[in-house]
């Protein structure tokens, strides 16, 4: 089934940048909303793709990465992930991130899904890959990363989503999508 879409009812009148850094830009747009009223709409433009990877070995084990996330002020277990510049092949970014965070290299890659992470306030797009044919190398953590790496059966990772222990949106979506594909 293909879902029907409708044309954009929003009409942008003007836009101004409020804040910008190397990773994002916050904008405020003046718009005519779908009801015809004048509104201000704040949005966050991401300068990178969000890239997530679910590595799977021959025994159907995967890897999670744990780290303290500054913005939500909590510890988070996630699939390996990071940002990929918009102007390069996202698969190259996925390969780089997998090596940096887990030390793994993969021979076989499959795009699992594309998603919008929070489409009411951001334009961020994400891609999740499944990586197979793994070989272990050395990690290359970035200065801002203090990571723990955990190898576990894929079924256990999916169970951690179901129990609410994994809450990162890309990790939840990717792991549940993979679980659905397996049925």
Secondary structure by P-SEA (a helix, b strand, c coil): cbbbbbcccccccccccccccccbbbbbbbcccccbbbbbbbbbbbcccccccccccccccbbbbbbbbccccbbbbbcccbbbbccccaaaaaaaaaaacccccccccccccccccccccccbbbbbbbbcbbbbbbbbcccccbbbbbbbcaaaaaaaaaacccccaaaaaaaaaaaaaac
